[in-house]
Amino acid sequence: MSPRPTHAWRPQAARSALVALLLSSSLVLAAAASAAEAFSREAVPRVRWVAVSLLGGTAQPVSRLADYQWDVHPHAGWGAQALVGLGGWSVGPRYWRSGTTQALGISGTPDPRVHSTSYELVARTRVARWRTVECVALASGGRLAIRYQPDRLTLVTGGSPIELALGPVDSWIAGAGLALHAPVAGGWTVGMETERRVYALDTAHRSGTAVTYAHETFGDWHMRFELGRAWGW
């Protein structure tokens, strides 16, 4: 005689266990799908987007421009930009304006203002992300226009007055920097960026009794704050 089994097979209990297993598996799969969808939305919040921003901050010429009597302390700057983006990449035009002064060192003659205006194309890419804050690398290139105000001066040196014309200067300009951006609410964003730009100018300065002419590379530092409005589609 065979020994009697300790546990008998019960069809109803087996069906209950199978149903419980299917339900738990369904819940796990649903939770995993929800988590994956949330991660996808967080990683790429908008596939395509467009943004318009107002810019304000400071501009500081490099110290070498002090050799040409430029005031190289930080000065206020302002501008605007528009970007079209695809995921973490974006590109668009930027307008930026700042100014300083150039000392002439001549008694009775005002120091002219030096206005710098740039029209650039900016390209940006996201390099890191922490929650809603993005770290963005940027590169820019375009044209720089330098204008003097006043652009004509009368120098009185004891003899006949001398008319001095300060002509306009135009140059290519390029820059690179880093920025932090974060959404606020309703499509509004705030940001802060720093950028180093370089450009070349034709210079003339006195060396002893002679005047030396050269084509030199200069630059400036910029700290900008951004308030923007973005739309996705």
C-alpha positions, 0 to 999 in steps of 0.5 A, a space after each residue: 500500500 502506498 503512503 497517503 500524500 500529506 497535501 492533496 491537490 485542490 483545483 480551486 486553490 490553484 485557480 486562486 493562486 494563478 489569478 493572484 499571480 496574474 493580478 500581481 504581474 499586471 500591477 508590476 507591469 503597469 507600474 513599470 510602464 507608468 515609471 517609464 512614461 514618467 521618465 520619458 516625459 522628464 528626460 525629453 519634456 518637449 520634442 519641438 519648441 520655440 522661445 523668446 527671451 529678454 536679456 540683461 546683465 553686465 559686460 566687461 572688456 578684457 584688461 588689455 583694452 585699458 592700454 587704449 584708455 578703455 574703461 574695463 570695469 563691468 558695465 550694464 548690457 541688455 538685449 533679446 534672443 529667439 530660439 527654435 529647439 529640438 529636444 536639448 538642442 536649440 539655435 536662433 538669433 541674439 541681439 546684445 548691446 553694452 557700452 563703456 568709455 574711452 579716456 582721451 586725457 585732454 583737458 576740456 574734451 569729454 571722453 566719448 562713449 563706446 557703444 558695442 552692438 552685436 548681432 549673433 547666431 547662438 547654438 545651445 545644447 543641454 549637457 546635464 540635467 538635475 530635476 528641472 534645472 538644465 546646464 547648457 553649453 552655448 556657442 555664438 558667432 556674428 558681427 560686432 559694431 562699435 560706435 562712438 558718441 560723440 564721433 567728432 571732437 574738436 581739440 584745442 591745443 593752443 594753436 588752431 583747433 583740430 577736428 578728430 573723427 572717431 569712425 565706426 568699427 565693425 568686426 566678426 565676433 565669436 564666443 562660448 559659454 555655459 548657462 543654467 535654465 529652469 522653468 517657472 510656471 506657465 511656460 515661463 523660464 529663467 536663466 543665467 549664463 556667462 560667456 567669453 567672446 573674442 574679436 579683432 580690431 585694427 589699432 594704432 598707438 604711439 611707440 616713442 616718436 613713431 605710430 605703430 599699427 597692428 591687427 590685434 585680438 581682444 575680447 569681453 566677458 558677459 554675465 546675462 540673466 534671462 527671462 523667457 517664454 517657451 511654447 512647445 508643439 
